[in-house]
Amino acid sequence: MTDELMARLKRLEAAESARDAITTYCIALDTYDLDLLRSVFTDDVTVHGQYMGDVSGVDEAIAYFKNALSKRPAHRKHYALNSKITAVEDDVVTATCYFFSYHGDTDDLHIAWGRYYYKTRLTGRSSAICDLTIVLDQPVSGLEAFKPSP
């Protein structure tokens, strides 16, 4: 195998690993699995968000999400959609994707959507998120906000 082909293969593996990391992040949120969430972040992760400001380090990130997810509704789903890899440089992948989420109990569901801008770093055979920006295009709203006006 040529060096060029090996480099291309490495970029493709890194890109797929980044997509897997953001999917695992969503699964960890849905299942309230803080150990899984910790495993998807690097120790020096930075998380940026409109409502949370900046959080630095895996312990602060886990503390934030533990608090944010402390209400355990009957339904919680996060979907990462249309991941676009924008750069692969050495062991860091830069990407963006849309997200859609809903959570709540059957009679009180809330939805939100927006974008994740994220970077992952290869850690062996997988990637971990080292930088995550959460942009809410539609902040969390109850479904009644989407009913037509009379």
N, C-alpha and C positions, 0 to 999 in steps of 0.2 A: 504494500500500500504506500502511495506517495505521501510526502509531507503535506502537500496541499489537500489531499483527500482526508488525511488524519485531522487537519485543522478544521475542515468543513464538518466532519463528524463530531468533533469536540463542540463546535458552535451549536449544532443541532441538538446534541445531548444537553447542553447547558440551557438552551431555550426550552426544551421539553421539561427539564427539571424545574425551571422557573414557573411554568404553567402548573406543574404539580404542586409547588409550594403554595401558590395562591388558592388552589382548590383545597388543599389540606387546611389552610387557614380558615376557609369558609366552613368546612366540616367541623373543625374544632369549636368555632363559634356556635354552630347548630347543636352540637352535642354537649356543650359546656365542659369540654375535655381540656382542662388547663394544662395538663402534662403534654398533650398533643400540641396545644397552642405554643407552649414553651419550646417544643422541639422544632417548630417551624420558623422561629426567630433566632438570629445570631445573638450572642451575648451583648453586643454593642448596638442593637437595633435602635432606630429612631422612628417613632410613629408620630405623624402630624395629622391633626384633625381640626375641623372648624369649631367643634364644641369642646375639645380637650386640650388644645394648644399642642405643644411638643412634649413627648415623653421619651426619655432616653434610657436605654438599658433594658434588658429582658425582665428584670425584677419589677421595674416601674411599669413596663408594658403589661405584664401579667396582672399586677395590682389594679391597673386601670380597667382591663377587660373583666377581671373578677367582679369589680364593682358594677361595671356597666351591664354585665350579664347576670347580676345577682337575682333579679326577678326571673323565676323559672316558669314561663308561660307554657301552655299546652302546645303551641306551635312556634317554631323558630326555624327559618330557612334563609340562607344566604346563597346567592348564585353569582359566580364570577363568569362574565360573558365576554366573548370576542377579545381574548388576550392578544395583544399586538406587541411583539418584541421589537423594541426600537434600537437596541444596541447590545452587542456582546463583546466585551473587552476583557481579555484574560479570564478571570474567574467571576466577573460581575456581569449580570444580565439586567438590563433596564427594560421595563415593560409597563404597559397600561392595559386596563380592561374596565368594562362597565360592571356594575353590580346592581342587583335587585335583592331586596330583603323584605321579609314580613315576619312579624312576631306578635304574639298575644294569645289570648284565649278566644274560643270560638265566637263569643259575642262581643269581642273587643280587639279586633285585629288592626295592626298598624303596618304601614308600608313605607319604604324609603328606597331611593335609587340614587346612583351617582357613579363615580369613577374611583378606581384605585390606581395610583401611580406607585410603582414599586421597583425595588432593586433586590436582586438575590445574589448571594455569594455561594459558589460551589464549596461544599464541605464534604469532601470525599466523593461518593457517588450520588449525592443528592444536593439540593440547594436549600438555603435558609434565607428568609427575608431579612435584609439588613436595613432597609429603609422603606417605609410605607406611608403614603399620603392618602387620606380619605377625604374625598370631595363629595359632599351631599348636594346633588342637583335638586332632589326632592326630599327635604328633611322629613323625619318620621312624622307621619300623619295618620289619624284614624281614617277608616274607609269612608266615614260620613263626609269627609272633606271632598270626596270625589263624586258625590251624588249630584245629579243635575239640579239646578235651581228651579223652583216651581214657576 
